[in-house]
Structure formats: C-alpha cells, structure tokens
Amino acid sequence: MNYNFDEIINRRGTYSLKWDGEELIKQFGLTERYDEDTIPLFTADMDLPVPQPLVDALHKTVDHRIYGYSVFPDEYFDAIQAWMQKRHDWTIEKEHIVYSPGTVHALSIAVKAFTNAEDGIMIQRPVYPPFTSVIEGNNRHVVNNALKKDDSGYYSIDFEDFEAKAQDDKTKMFILCNPHNPTGRNFNEDELKKMAAICHKHNVLIVADEIHGDLLRRGEKFVPMAKVAEHKDHIITCTAINKTFNVAGLHCTNVIISDEELRTKFSTEMGMQLASPFAIAALIAVYNEGEDWLEQLKDYVDGTMTYIKEFLAENMPEVNVAIPEGTYIMWLDFSGYGISAEEIHDRIYNKANVLLEDGSMFGEEGEFFQRICTPSPRPLIQEALERIAKEFEDISKK
C-alpha cells in the first residue's frame, strides 16, 4: 500500500513526550517556552504513521483482551535473523540475541557489567547525550575521541587520537554510535575494521549502538561492526525496531553478543526482562512485513532532507548543513551568523517557538549547532523553517 507521510496527525493528548511533555521538557532544560503553538522537532521519534501490518498485529493483540507475562516465540528470533540477513547480509545465531527494554538501558547494563568505578569509557563527540550520562552516572570517566569536521561539514575519525586513548590502561570500553548521532556519518568497512582492530589490540570492549542502521540515504550501505571485525569476541551490538519503525514507546531493543562469557555476564547484570505482548507482536510484524513501508519512508525522509538543505541555502545561507549518510537527523551549524549560542537558542526556541536540540548537549564540539529530527510531515517542517528564517532575517540583511 502507499503511505501518505504528508498527513498531519494530531499527537496532542496521546501521552506524547514531544507534544504533551511540557513540564518534563522544561525540567530537562530544553526550552523556556512551550505552549500549544510550539513545533517540537527535538526528539528522535516520528510524527508519521507506522506500517499497516504493525497496526493490524497490535489490533489482534488488543482483541485478545488479556495482556499477561509473555515469552519470546521462535517467530520472534526468526524475524530478527531474517531481517539482519536480508538487509545487512549479517548472519546471527538465535542464542546470541538478548532482549533489553531499551538501548540506553542496555548501554548502562554494559557499563556496570564490564567496567569498574573510575574506569575510562571512550565516545566520539559530538554524540548522543545519554552516552555521557550512562558513563558519568555510573561513576566512570568520559574519554573523548572527538570526530574531526572539515569545511563541508563532513566528519571523520581521528585514528591517531583513537589509538592513543585506547592504549591507555584506564580505557576499558568504547561505545560506538553508527550511524552516528548527530553527525549522520555511516562509518565504512575500513573504518570499522580499524577501530575494531585497535580495540582488540588494547583489550577495549566495544559496545556498538547500531539502532539507526536501517535509516540510510539511497546508495549508502550499512555495515554491522560485528560482521566485518576480525575478532568478534569483544563486540556487543545493540539493534532495535524503535527508530526504524517509529515504535520507541514499545521498548524493544535486541542485543547481539556472540561471546558466551560476555553474554552470560551481561544477562546476569540485567536480570530477567520480559517484553510486553505488544512489543513481541510488533517486532514480528515489522521485520516480516514492514519492508515496503521502510522503503517509502526512506524516500520521504530523503526528500525532506533535500528540501531542508535547499531552503536553508536560499533563505539562511549562513547555516552550514550537509545531508547525512545515515539517520533521520540533520546537524545545523549556525556559527556563520557570528552570534552567541545563547542568542541562537533564543531566536529559535523563544521567538520562533520551534523546539530543536542545542548542540552543546552533545559536547562542546556542538556549541553553535542545532539538531533537527526530520521525520515529520513536510508541511510541518516547512512551517518550522519559515518561522526560524524570519527570526534571523535581521542578521542576514546586515
């Protein structure tokens, strides 16, 4: 079937964090202003309808009228294995799959299971803020292998710095984000092999967050690190349906751990976790019947990103932005305006009443940046951009 992603679906009154979470959003310090006229584009979920087979599967689960403790049927694991094989040419074993109610939860469990207080954990800033919080919140130290940005906005890995920090005895873990949030890099096979080899050489455990791996631009190919690394016994991979199919509220992450000792230790630290019957039904439905929807979604998101880049080039040329290789996130560089990060924030959040995410939350490297999540109906994106452009007109005319 054909999906109409231009349809604006009213999410207010549906317990939506981005549309109903005024108090929590202000508590997080994301904005000072939030009202019925705010356009929230800050969080990584979609304002777009999910695949119809998913809706049908959830209706069937609801109609059963009993929602008790659930177990994972063979169909659950079969669906995961078939998806990874078909989409990414990655063969995984059923026994290697461990369910987690969320990816951030899984990262925290890994930190607690495999490192000790005061250990160093390497990340690549600017990066998704919870990477920092799961490290510092567990009394570990952030080791920052900052990505390098060129004038076009393209980010690359500083491998000299990466190895210098990996060989430090205090560095025990590396949390990889691929595709990278917020820069959108889809690290290639050579980069992944090199990072994996360095970490293996220096006995650094890798936890790879690959939950955006299905969301790539046309012509891009996603490569799971555990598929191409020479040594796979020091790699833990987080996968999920949450981003791909817009079901973050169903809490369904699957952690792939091929090494039995690591898998046992991870599972013991996490304790028994049971998914809801809705999450189980959802995964089976989307992995078995959601591929057509995903292809339509990718075309739509690609079109929206092209629209955003063209709009900014015409109306706000001071903003430097590149279309990312992966994710549905765009990383907007406002430094060309020559104003403070605080003024950039004020013009967007308070005056335009559009809620993005300040780049400083991703590390000091993001000080003059804003992150926008693009999977919303294009008319909504257009209105948000027009509001923002209006608030920067006076600078553009100088």
ABEGO torsion letter per residue (X at the ends): XBBBAABBBBABGAGBAAAAAAAAAAAAGABABBBAABBBAABBBBABBBBAAAAAAAAAAAAAGBBBBBBBBAAAAAAAAAAAAAAAGBBBBAAABBBBABAAAAAAAAAAAABBBGBBBBBBOBBBAAAAAAAAAAGBBBBBBBBBBBAAGBBBBBAAAAAAAAABAABABBBBBOBBOAAGBBBBAAAAAAAAAAAAAAGBBBBBBAAAAABBBBGBBBBBAAAABABAAABBBBBBAAAAAGAAAAGBBBBBBABAAAAAAAAAAAEBBBBBAAAAAAAAAAAAAAAAAAAAAAAAAAAAAAAAAAAAAAABAABBBBBBABEABBBBBAAAAGBBAAAAAAAAAAAAGBBBBBAAAAEAAAAABBBBBABBBAAAAAAAAAAAAAAAAAAAAX
